[in-house]
């Protein structure tokens, strides 16, 4: 008995925006799951007997879900947000940030309030906390002039200038600063992708086409493909777990395009 045509694995999934021109195709990237669900609303007409005399289907709800292993800002933006990428420079709270987690510094050892410059005043962005290096206990941030043991301040006129009253203490400082510059947008080889999600007017909805392909070579090539002509993302989930990878998930709705097309399926013939 020969093996029947079958589809195996999540396949390749390409997303193409349909509400902008040109619609750039984006490989969703190492798809882990791809689900489609078509659910119709039905009505039955009954008489005096137990079974329906006639039944009819009304509307059909078409939805799907995709989960991918690649952390792609391009795919997230195209599928759900529809915002614009900022240039890969830092200015006024928008751009590429570099994290410095728990860098160790030593406070003034001669008594009185001493200052420690953290990073560059030209690129310093935000203080994310200070702890003692040995005990791990956090220090409290206060306004300038109120420093005491266990309390620190940051100069308002000199970004990144930390003021401590503790003498000769080793502290760990976590802060952000401006990242690398020189590129005009997201790149796989340049600076990280930078996306600021803005509060857009209600009804702003990116639409996209999804193309799916898989091929099981048993016993011969049996390609199986889907093209969903018009979709919108209904939900974007990012779950961060201990000892696991974060895999972005998208729930999406499927509907007809202007030509009345919902999807095209190419399946191997069943002999």
Backbone as CSV, one residue per row, in Angstrom:
resi,resn,N_x,N_y,N_z,CA_x,CA_y,CA_z,C_x,C_y,C_z
1,UNK,0.850,-1.192,0.000,0.000,0.000,0.000,0.883,1.239,0.000
2,UNK,0.649,2.130,-0.961,1.479,3.322,-1.076,1.086,4.347,-0.015
3,UNK,2.050,5.215,0.329,1.787,6.250,1.320,0.856,7.312,0.733
4,UNK,-0.119,7.760,1.501,-1.038,8.786,1.003,-0.367,10.149,1.016
5,UNK,-0.828,11.078,0.178,-0.306,12.441,0.245,-0.523,13.024,1.640
6,UNK,0.489,13.690,2.158,0.396,14.210,3.516,1.189,15.494,3.637
7,UNK,0.837,16.282,4.639,1.583,17.490,4.961,2.233,17.292,6.315
8,UNK,3.495,17.716,6.438,4.235,17.498,7.678,4.981,18.767,8.065
9,UNK,4.878,19.128,9.339,5.625,20.277,9.843,4.951,21.606,9.534
10,UNK,5.461,22.675,10.154,4.828,23.992,9.987,5.111,24.676,8.664
11,UNK,6.113,24.222,7.922,6.393,24.777,6.612,7.008,26.157,6.627
12,UNK,6.942,26.819,5.473,7.467,28.172,5.293,6.288,29.135,5.244
13,UNK,6.414,30.265,5.938,5.317,31.220,6.017,5.841,32.612,5.657
14,UNK,5.251,33.199,4.628,5.641,34.522,4.148,4.479,35.489,4.329
15,UNK,4.776,36.643,4.922,3.767,37.677,5.175,4.047,38.867,4.271
16,UNK,3.005,39.372,3.595,3.145,40.509,2.697,2.062,41.535,3.005
17,UNK,2.460,42.738,3.364,1.474,43.798,3.637,0.679,44.099,2.363
18,UNK,-0.629,44.258,2.502,-1.488,44.571,1.358,-2.056,45.981,1.417
19,UNK,-1.794,46.700,2.514,-2.333,48.054,2.650,-1.308,49.127,2.319
20,UNK,-0.108,48.734,1.914,0.920,49.686,1.516,1.516,49.247,0.195
21,UNK,2.148,50.190,-0.510,2.774,49.901,-1.802,4.213,50.402,-1.780
22,UNK,5.189,49.545,-2.137,5.007,48.125,-2.465,4.853,47.284,-1.210
23,UNK,4.170,46.166,-1.335,4.026,45.246,-0.216,5.235,44.334,-0.124
24,UNK,6.104,44.598,0.827,7.353,43.853,0.949,7.088,42.514,1.635
25,UNK,7.569,41.438,1.028,7.400,40.097,1.590,8.389,39.883,2.730
26,UNK,7.892,39.333,3.847,8.717,39.086,5.021,8.563,37.631,5.433
27,UNK,9.678,36.920,5.509,9.651,35.546,6.021,9.429,35.612,7.527
28,UNK,8.325,35.052,8.002,8.003,35.112,9.425,9.124,34.495,10.247
29,UNK,9.782,33.481,9.745,11.008,32.987,10.364,10.840,31.810,11.296
30,UNK,11.285,30.622,10.864,11.302,29.416,11.677,9.960,29.197,12.381
31,UNK,8.932,29.046,11.565,7.584,28.863,12.099,7.505,27.580,12.913
32,UNK,6.957,27.681,14.113,6.792,26.530,14.988,5.379,25.967,14.918
33,UNK,4.411,26.848,14.746,3.010,26.435,14.636,2.303,27.333,13.637
34,UNK,1.393,26.735,12.880,0.547,27.495,11.968,-0.807,26.799,11.920
35,UNK,-1.824,27.467,12.458,-3.153,26.864,12.568,-4.184,27.713,11.835
36,UNK,-5.112,27.044,11.174,-6.236,27.701,10.526,-7.523,27.085,11.045
37,UNK,-8.527,27.937,11.256,-9.803,27.457,11.794,-10.938,28.163,11.068
38,UNK,-11.805,27.374,10.450,-12.964,27.906,9.747,-14.213,27.379,10.441
39,UNK,-14.967,28.286,11.035,-16.110,27.892,11.857,-17.368,28.582,11.347
40,UNK,-18.355,27.778,10.912,-19.591,28.325,10.377,-20.709,28.364,11.415
41,UNK,-21.552,29.379,11.304,-22.756,29.475,12.127,-23.888,28.766,11.400
42,UNK,-24.495,27.794,12.035,-25.558,27.022,11.402,-26.876,27.202,12.150
43,UNK,-27.958,27.021,11.412,-29.301,27.077,11.963,-30.082,25.851,11.505
44,UNK,-30.876,25.331,12.407,-31.698,24.166,12.095,-33.170,24.524,12.280
45,UNK,-34.001,23.970,11.412,-35.445,24.152,11.499,-36.069,22.835,11.957
46,UNK,-36.803,22.916,13.059,-37.390,21.711,13.648,-38.905,21.742,13.538
47,UNK,-39.447,20.555,13.484,-40.889,20.377,13.598,-41.197,19.751,14.944
48,UNK,-42.012,18.742,14.953,-42.374,18.067,16.192,-41.459,16.893,16.510
49,UNK,-40.605,16.532,15.555,-39.714,15.392,15.751,-38.345,15.842,16.260
50,UNK,-37.513,14.871,16.601,-36.240,15.171,17.251,-35.206,15.780,16.311
51,UNK,-35.184,15.310,15.086,-34.152,15.777,14.163,-34.651,16.933,13.306
52,UNK,-33.711,17.766,12.897,-34.051,18.941,12.098,-34.614,18.545,10.739
53,UNK,-35.527,19.374,10.268,-36.103,19.153,8.945,-35.183,19.711,7.850
54,UNK,-34.503,20.776,8.171,-33.582,21.393,7.228,-32.543,22.183,8.023
55,UNK,-31.373,22.295,7.461,-30.298,23.049,8.109,-29.592,23.914,7.068
56,UNK,-29.096,25.049,7.514,-28.388,25.958,6.614,-27.242,26.619,7.363
57,UNK,-26.219,26.935,6.623,-25.067,27.623,7.210,-25.130,29.101,6.869
58,UNK,-24.881,29.930,7.865,-24.907,31.379,7.663,-23.471,31.882,7.505
59,UNK,-23.002,32.674,8.431,-21.663,33.246,8.306,-20.582,32.245,8.703
60,UNK,-19.388,32.478,8.179,-18.228,31.647,8.508,-17.149,32.540,9.109
61,UNK,-16.696,32.181,10.299,-15.607,32.895,10.938,-14.301,32.180,10.625
62,UNK,-13.368,32.898,10.025,-12.079,32.322,9.641,-10.977,32.977,10.470
63,UNK,-10.258,32.161,11.212,-9.191,32.676,12.064,-7.959,31.791,11.925
64,UNK,-6.853,32.267,12.440,-5.620,31.487,12.411,-4.684,31.915,13.521
65,UNK,-3.629,31.140,13.685,-2.596,31.444,14.662,-1.251,31.013,14.097
66,UNK,-0.237,31.842,14.336,1.115,31.464,13.934,2.071,31.789,15.069
67,UNK,3.027,30.894,15.268,4.068,31.065,16.278,5.406,30.851,15.588
68,UNK,6.326,31.797,15.791,7.621,31.685,15.124,8.751,31.818,16.121
69,UNK,9.906,31.301,15.750,11.060,31.286,16.647,11.976,32.483,16.446
70,UNK,11.813,33.224,15.359,12.677,34.355,15.075,12.107,35.624,15.690
71,UNK,12.936,36.347,16.420,12.527,37.609,17.019,12.722,38.708,15.978
72,UNK,11.691,38.932,15.164,11.788,39.868,14.043,10.875,41.063,14.269
73,UNK,11.484,42.230,14.460,10.691,43.443,14.576,9.949,43.758,13.296
74,UNK,10.542,43.406,12.155,9.878,43.632,10.872,8.573,42.853,10.784
75,UNK,8.620,41.569,11.179,7.412,40.745,11.119,6.362,41.231,12.111
76,UNK,6.795,41.579,13.331,5.845,42.075,14.336,5.142,43.329,13.861
77,UNK,5.923,44.249,13.293,5.352,45.507,12.840,4.411,45.306,11.666
78,UNK,4.813,44.474,10.713,3.992,44.247,9.528,2.691,43.538,9.881
79,UNK,2.749,42.607,10.833,1.563,41.823,11.162,0.595,42.566,12.064
80,UNK,1.104,43.340,13.009,0.215,43.852,14.051,0.193,45.377,14.180
81,UNK,1.357,46.034,14.188,1.398,47.427,14.601,1.262,48.424,13.454
82,UNK,1.959,48.181,12.368,1.867,49.093,11.240,2.463,50.451,11.488
83,UNK,3.438,50.534,12.392,4.131,51.788,12.665,5.355,51.904,11.750
84,UNK,6.129,52.947,11.962,7.331,53.150,11.162,8.561,52.970,12.036
85,UNK,9.597,52.403,11.462,10.855,52.273,12.179,11.545,53.620,12.247
86,UNK,12.104,53.916,13.415,12.891,55.133,13.554,14.296,54.870,13.038
87,UNK,15.041,55.946,12.781,16.433,55.778,12.377,17.222,55.228,13.558
88,UNK,18.307,54.594,13.278,19.084,53.908,14.313,20.020,54.871,15.029
89,UNK,19.476,55.976,15.477,20.203,56.919,16.324,19.340,57.202,17.529
90,UNK,19.921,57.837,18.531,19.169,58.115,19.741,18.904,59.614,19.862
91,UNK,17.638,59.966,20.072,17.293,61.382,20.217,15.973,61.505,20.941
92,UNK,15.986,62.099,22.122,14.766,62.426,22.834,13.912,61.240,23.201
93,UNK,14.513,60.126,23.537,13.739,58.992,23.999,13.320,58.027,22.912
94,UNK,13.733,58.251,21.670,13.363,57.345,20.586,14.630,56.910,19.872
95,UNK,14.822,55.636,19.726,15.983,55.168,18.987,16.540,53.891,19.563
96,UNK,17.781,53.632,19.296,18.435,52.411,19.728,19.076,52.627,21.090
97,UNK,18.760,51.768,22.055,19.314,51.881,23.396,20.281,50.745,23.672
98,UNK,21.341,51.077,24.413,22.301,50.081,24.869,22.118,49.895,26.371
99,UNK,21.940,48.650,26.792,21.755,48.351,28.220,23.106,48.038,28.864
100,UNK,23.297,48.591,30.048,24.443,48.262,30.879,23.906,47.736,32.203
101,UNK,24.046,46.447,32.426,23.409,45.794,33.566,24.446,45.484,34.636
102,UNK,24.287,46.107,35.789,25.107,45.784,36.948,26.576,46.070,36.795
103,UNK,26.941,47.172,36.117,28.355,47.553,36.052,28.805,48.024,37.438
104,UNK,29.994,47.612,37.880,30.470,47.909,39.233,31.308,49.180,39.263
105,UNK,30.989,50.046,40.237,31.725,51.286,40.452,32.033,51.417,41.944
106,UNK,33.056,52.168,42.274,33.425,52.423,43.671,33.134,53.880,44.003
107,UNK,32.401,54.102,45.113,32.043,55.456,45.513,33.227,56.156,46.174
108,UNK,33.040,57.431,46.479,34.082,58.262,47.087,34.576,57.651,48.399
109,UNK,35.876,57.571,48.580,36.443,56.950,49.783,37.002,57.960,50.775
110,UNK,36.853,59.263,50.499,37.468,60.286,51.359,36.455,61.002,52.237
111,UNK,35.196,60.555,52.209,34.180,61.213,53.021,33.464,62.295,52.250
112,UNK,32.241,62.591,52.670,31.441,63.580,51.969,30.829,62.984,50.717
113,UNK,30.042,63.795,50.036,29.377,63.328,48.823,30.351,63.367,47.655
114,UNK,30.478,62.238,46.994,31.356,62.158,45.839,30.568,61.834,44.588
115,UNK,31.075,62.197,43.419,30.382,61.982,42.156,31.110,60.947,41.325
116,UNK,30.337,60.136,40.643,30.878,59.139,39.716,30.150,59.307,38.386
117,UNK,30.917,59.527,37.323,30.316,59.654,36.001,30.057,58.262,35.434
118,UNK,28.796,57.983,35.166,28.400,56.685,34.615,28.162,56.867,33.125
119,UNK,28.975,56.230,32.320,28.825,56.393,30.879,29.191,57.804,30.449
120,UNK,28.685,58.202,29.304,28.956,59.527,28.758,27.749,60.421,28.963
121,UNK,28.000,61.676,29.344,26.888,62.616,29.522,26.177,62.891,28.207
122,UNK,26.840,62.618,27.092,26.239,62.860,25.782,25.296,61.741,25.366
123,UNK,25.502,60.548,25.912,24.693,59.404,25.484,23.874,58.787,26.602
124,UNK,24.069,59.221,27.853,23.331,58.650,28.984,21.830,58.860,28.772
125,UNK,21.061,57.787,29.038,19.617,57.863,28.815,18.814,57.820,30.108
126,UNK,18.923,56.724,30.873,18.072,56.572,32.054,18.739,55.701,33.101
127,UNK,18.484,56.053,34.359,18.929,55.248,35.495,17.913,54.150,35.747
128,UNK,18.388,52.911,35.870,17.501,51.774,36.120,17.796,51.102,37.453
129,UNK,18.509,51.819,38.324,18.690,51.312,39.674,20.133,51.061,40.051
130,UNK,20.378,51.143,41.382,21.710,50.905,41.940,21.570,49.953,43.123
131,UNK,22.454,48.970,43.221,22.482,48.043,44.354,23.906,47.960,44.894
132,UNK,24.024,47.549,46.157,25.340,47.264,46.702,25.867,45.982,46.058
133,UNK,27.145,46.000,45.690,27.729,44.857,44.985,27.771,43.611,45.856
134,UNK,28.000,43.753,47.152,28.154,42.595,48.032,26.808,42.058,48.495
135,UNK,25.967,42.922,49.063,24.706,42.458,49.643,23.580,42.352,48.635
136,UNK,23.672,43.100,47.538,22.597,43.121,46.553,21.426,43.994,46.947
137,UNK,21.514,44.670,48.107,20.430,45.541,48.561,20.381,46.798,47.699
138,UNK,19.172,47.269,47.362,19.064,48.451,46.500,19.293,49.747,47.255
139,UNK,19.863,50.735,46.573,19.970,52.082,47.097,18.743,52.872,46.656
140,UNK,18.394,53.883,47.415,17.230,54.706,47.116,17.673,55.966,46.398
141,UNK,16.994,56.264,45.285,17.317,57.493,44.561,16.576,58.666,45.196
142,UNK,17.289,59.770,45.407,16.713,60.976,45.997,17.086,62.162,45.125
143,UNK,16.510,63.318,45.415,16.859,64.530,44.682,18.235,65.013,45.119
144,UNK,18.878,65.787,44.267,20.226,66.285,44.539,20.264,67.092,45.841
145,UNK,21.254,66.781,46.665,21.401,67.454,47.938,20.891,66.650,49.116
146,UNK,20.179,65.564,48.844,19.625,64.724,49.913,20.336,63.378,50.018
147,UNK,21.568,63.301,49.533,22.299,62.037,49.562,22.642,61.671,51.010
148,UNK,22.601,60.374,51.268,22.996,59.821,52.566,23.396,58.384,52.317
149,UNK,23.876,57.707,53.365,24.203,56.291,53.186,22.968,55.543,52.694
150,UNK,23.138,54.816,51.606,22.018,54.076,51.028,21.153,54.904,50.108
151,UNK,21.532,56.153,49.874,20.761,57.031,49.002,21.704,57.719,48.013
152,UNK,21.236,57.919,46.808,22.054,58.546,45.776,21.181,59.479,44.940
153,UNK,21.832,60.333,44.190,21.120,61.232,43.279,21.841,61.259,41.936
154,UNK,21.177,61.837,40.950,21.770,61.998,39.620,21.663,63.463,39.256
155,UNK,22.757,64.031,38.800,22.778,65.450,38.461,21.805,65.794,37.351
156,UNK,21.036,66.853,37.547,20.052,67.262,36.542,20.707,67.980,35.373
157,UNK,21.835,68.605,35.599,22.520,69.331,34.525,23.655,68.520,33.907
158,UNK,23.987,67.396,34.529,25.062,66.546,34.011,24.541,65.109,33.955
159,UNK,23.902,64.711,32.871,23.356,63.356,32.768,24.416,62.299,33.018
160,UNK,24.058,61.305,33.822,24.984,60.224,34.112,25.918,60.494,35.262
161,UNK,25.796,61.643,35.920,26.663,61.969,37.050,25.949,61.550,38.337
162,UNK,26.385,60.418,38.908,25.777,59.855,40.112,26.480,60.417,41.352
163,UNK,25.698,60.816,42.353,26.236,61.366,43.593,25.939,60.421,44.751
164,UNK,26.979,60.015,45.480,26.855,59.074,46.588,27.414,59.685,47.870
165,UNK,26.821,59.303,49.002,27.377,59.658,50.309,28.125,58.489,50.925
166,UNK,27.856,57.266,50.469,28.558,56.084,50.970,30.060,56.217,50.664
167,UNK,30.890,55.845,51.632,32.332,55.953,51.460,32.935,54.620,51.047
168,UNK,33.614,54.624,49.925,34.351,53.454,49.460,33.494,52.223,49.245
169,UNK,32.244,52.409,48.870,31.349,51.265,48.648,31.377,50.853,47.184
170,UNK,31.346,49.548,46.968,31.214,49.035,45.610,29.723,48.899,45.292
171,UNK,29.296,49.536,44.231,27.892,49.507,43.844,27.773,49.023,42.403
172,UNK,26.646,48.413,42.132,26.346,47.969,40.768,25.267,48.874,40.192
173,UNK,25.555,49.455,39.059,24.659,50.423,38.437,24.118,49.840,37.130
174,UNK,22.802,49.902,36.983,22.156,49.501,35.730,21.576,50.744,35.075
175,UNK,21.922,50.960,33.810,21.468,52.160,33.114,21.406,51.896,31.617
176,UNK,20.753,52.779,30.910,20.704,52.700,29.449,21.372,53.923,28.862
177,UNK,21.936,53.728,27.689,22.585,54.832,26.982,22.338,54.670,25.503
178,UNK,22.685,55.697,24.743,22.489,55.649,23.300,23.320,54.534,22.695
179,UNK,22.719,53.810,21.746,23.426,52.723,21.089,24.219,53.218,19.907
180,UNK,24.573,52.267,19.042,25.389,52.595,17.872,24.580,53.403,16.875
181,UNK,25.278,54.166,16.066,24.639,54.997,15.055,25.239,54.703,13.703
182,UNK,24.612,55.288,12.685,25.217,55.196,11.365,24.328,54.557,10.333
183,UNK,23.245,53.889,10.742,22.335,53.302,9.773,21.032,54.078,9.783
184,UNK,20.292,53.992,8.707,19.060,54.770,8.588,17.827,53.956,8.908
185,UNK,17.950,52.698,9.256,16.783,51.889,9.540,17.172,50.514,9.999
186,UNK,16.198,49.615,10.114,16.484,48.272,10.591,17.360,47.503,9.627
187,UNK,18.241,46.708,10.164,19.173,45.960,9.343,19.564,44.691,10.067
188,UNK,19.862,43.652,9.303,20.303,42.409,9.910,21.780,42.447,10.258
189,UNK,22.510,43.414,9.701,23.946,43.481,9.960,24.345,44.755,10.693
190,UNK,23.470,45.750,10.742,23.775,47.008,11.394,23.200,47.060,12.798
191,UNK,22.785,48.255,13.249,22.242,48.416,14.594,20.943,47.632,14.766
192,UNK,20.522,47.418,15.999,19.269,46.691,16.238,18.076,47.417,15.636
193,UNK,16.998,46.652,15.400,15.776,47.244,14.891,15.132,48.075,15.997
194,UNK,14.662,49.247,15.654,14.074,50.147,16.643,12.674,50.526,16.215
195,UNK,11.687,50.170,17.025,10.294,50.443,16.709,9.626,51.074,17.920
196,UNK,9.060,52.252,17.729,8.273,52.893,18.775,6.807,52.785,18.391
197,UNK,6.032,52.079,19.200,4.609,51.902,18.927,3.874,53.142,19.414
198,UNK,3.124,53.761,18.517,2.406,54.992,18.838,0.909,54.728,18.964
199,UNK,0.215,55.662,19.585,-1.223,55.548,19.814,-1.957,56.085,18.589
200,UNK,-2.221,55.223,17.633,-2.822,55.626,16.376,-4.343,55.717,16.508
201,UNK,-4.954,56.411,15.577,-6.389,56.589,15.596,-7.091,55.241,15.453
202,UNK,-8.227,55.087,16.120,-8.955,53.831,16.087,-9.328,53.483,14.645
203,UNK,-9.233,52.223,14.322,-9.508,51.765,12.964,-8.269,51.564,12.127
204,UNK,-7.130,52.092,12.581,-5.872,51.883,11.859,-5.473,50.415,11.973
205,UNK,-5.476,49.709,10.853,-5.281,48.261,10.878,-4.412,47.808,9.719
206,UNK,-3.221,47.300,9.972,-2.421,46.726,8.887,-3.103,45.468,8.347
207,UNK,-3.134,45.317,7.047,-3.653,44.100,6.424,-2.515,43.407,5.693
208,UNK,-2.609,42.084,5.612,-1.519,41.341,4.994,-2.025,40.054,4.350
209,UNK,-1.239,39.588,3.405,-1.452,38.293,2.763,-0.483,37.296,3.371
210,UNK,-0.939,36.056,3.567,-0.074,35.005,4.075,0.065,33.904,3.029
211,UNK,1.322,33.535,2.749,1.614,32.420,1.850,2.321,31.325,2.638
212,UNK,1.754,30.122,2.556,2.277,28.979,3.315,2.660,27.866,2.336
213,UNK,3.797,27.209,2.619,4.257,26.127,1.732,4.948,25.042,2.549
214,UNK,4.627,23.814,2.253,5.360,22.682,2.813,5.432,21.586,1.764
215,UNK,6.402,20.692,1.920,6.614,19.660,0.910,7.173,18.410,1.591
216,UNK,6.435,17.337,1.532,6.873,16.064,2.105,7.275,15.122,0.977
217,UNK,8.552,14.738,0.975,9.075,13.895,-0.115,8.899,12.413,0.176
218,UNK,7.704,11.990,0.458,7.436,10.575,0.719,6.107,10.170,0.068
219,UNK,6.109,9.286,-0.885,7.300,8.723,-1.557,7.873,9.657,-2.612
220,UNK,7.060,10.609,-3.093,7.528,11.611,-4.036,7.124,12.987,-3.513
221,UNK,7.608,14.009,-4.170,7.285,15.351,-3.731,5.778,15.600,-3.770
222,UNK,5.247,16.068,-2.646,3.814,16.373,-2.562,3.653,17.760,-1.936
223,UNK,3.868,18.816,-2.706,3.747,20.173,-2.160,2.317,20.457,-1.697
224,UNK,2.225,21.222,-0.645,0.940,21.671,-0.125,1.084,23.146,0.189
225,UNK,0.205,23.975,-0.374,0.363,25.420,-0.248,-0.973,26.095,0.011
226,UNK,-0.886,27.211,0.737,-2.044,28.044,1.043,-1.697,29.487,0.707
227,UNK,-2.648,30.217,0.184,-2.533,31.673,0.094,-3.793,32.275,0.698
228,UNK,-3.610,32.970,1.808,-4.701,33.694,2.456,-4.612,35.135,1.974
229,UNK,-5.618,35.574,1.224,-5.500,36.842,0.511,-5.565,38.077,1.412
230,UNK,-6.320,38.011,2.506,-6.475,39.209,3.319,-6.615,38.815,4.790
231,UNK,-5.729,39.333,5.605,-5.730,39.008,7.033,-5.458,40.271,7.848
232,UNK,-5.927,40.245,9.098,-5.523,41.246,10.076,-5.183,40.518,11.369
233,UNK,-4.205,41.018,12.087,-3.808,40.405,13.354,-4.733,40.898,14.463
234,UNK,-5.238,39.956,15.254,-6.140,40.292,16.352,-5.424,40.296,17.700
235,UNK,-4.304,39.564,17.786,-3.617,39.451,19.068,-2.143,39.170,18.832
236,UNK,-1.308,39.826,19.620,0.141,39.598,19.568,0.600,39.244,20.972
237,UNK,1.215,38.073,21.118,1.638,37.591,22.424,3.137,37.358,22.428
238,UNK,3.803,37.842,23.482,5.211,37.545,23.714,5.337,37.024,25.139
239,UNK,5.598,35.736,25.299,5.679,35.100,26.616,7.135,34.792,26.937
240,UNK,7.638,35.388,28.010,9.022,35.178,28.435,9.017,34.225,29.628
241,UNK,9.699,33.081,29.496,9.664,32.038,30.507,11.078,31.625,30.912
242,UNK,11.187,31.129,32.135,12.452,30.602,32.615,12.794,29.323,31.859
243,UNK,14.020,29.237,31.400,14.536,28.075,30.681,13.727,27.752,29.426
244,UNK,13.320,28.790,28.709,12.598,28.578,27.471,12.817,29.782,26.563
245,UNK,12.591,29.584,25.279,12.728,30.661,24.312,11.422,31.432,24.208
246,UNK,11.544,32.723,23.990,10.377,33.532,23.698,10.033,33.371,22.228
247,UNK,8.805,32.963,21.945,8.352,32.785,20.572,7.121,33.653,20.338
248,UNK,7.249,34.702,19.538,6.099,35.569,19.275,4.944,34.787,18.661
249,UNK,3.744,35.082,19.120,2.530,34.451,18.601,1.590,35.518,18.065
250,UNK,0.915,35.193,16.990,-0.074,36.086,16.405,-1.367,35.320,16.157
251,UNK,-2.459,35.833,16.681,-3.779,35.371,16.290,-4.276,36.326,15.208
252,UNK,-4.870,35.782,14.149,-5.298,36.661,13.066,-6.657,36.243,12.519
253,UNK,-7.342,37.208,11.926,-8.623,36.983,11.266,-8.410,36.979,9.758
254,UNK,-9.193,36.156,9.077,-9.107,36.017,7.624,-10.416,36.501,7.016
255,UNK,-10.324,37.305,5.965,-11.542,37.780,5.310,-11.297,37.922,3.813
256,UNK,-12.351,38.215,3.074,-12.268,38.281,1.617,-11.627,39.581,1.169
257,UNK,-10.880,39.513,0.059,-10.319,40.729,-0.527,-11.351,41.387,-1.432
258,UNK,-10.947,42.446,-2.123,-11.889,43.195,-2.952,-12.438,42.369,-4.104
259,UNK,-11.751,41.296,-4.474,-12.220,40.417,-5.552,-13.084,39.279,-5.024
260,UNK,-13.348,39.283,-3.713,-14.164,38.227,-3.133,-13.405,36.945,-2.854
261,UNK,-12.077,36.985,-2.955,-11.266,35.799,-2.711,-10.888,35.705,-1.231
262,UNK,-10.985,34.512,-0.669,-10.617,34.287,0.712,-9.277,33.561,0.777
263,UNK,-9.185,32.422,0.144,-7.911,31.720,0.097,-7.867,30.774,-1.086
264,UNK,-6.654,30.446,-1.486,-6.392,29.423,-2.491,-5.572,28.327,-1.844
265,UNK,-5.969,27.096,-2.051,-5.244,25.945,-1.509,-4.785,25.071,-2.666
266,UNK,-3.534,24.700,-2.649,-2.978,23.782,-3.645,-2.591,22.515,-2.918
267,UNK,-3.321,21.441,-3.182,-3.092,20.182,-2.500,-2.774,19.090,-3.520
268,UNK,-1.964,18.104,-3.137,-1.688,16.992,-4.054,-2.952,16.176,-4.299
269,UNK,-3.051,15.630,-5.504,-4.215,14.810,-5.812,-4.202,13.526,-4.993
270,UNK,-5.357,13.138,-4.554,-5.494,11.868,-3.826,-5.825,10.797,-4.840
271,UNK,-4.960,9.796,-4.971,-5.152,8.743,-5.972,-6.119,7.697,-5.459
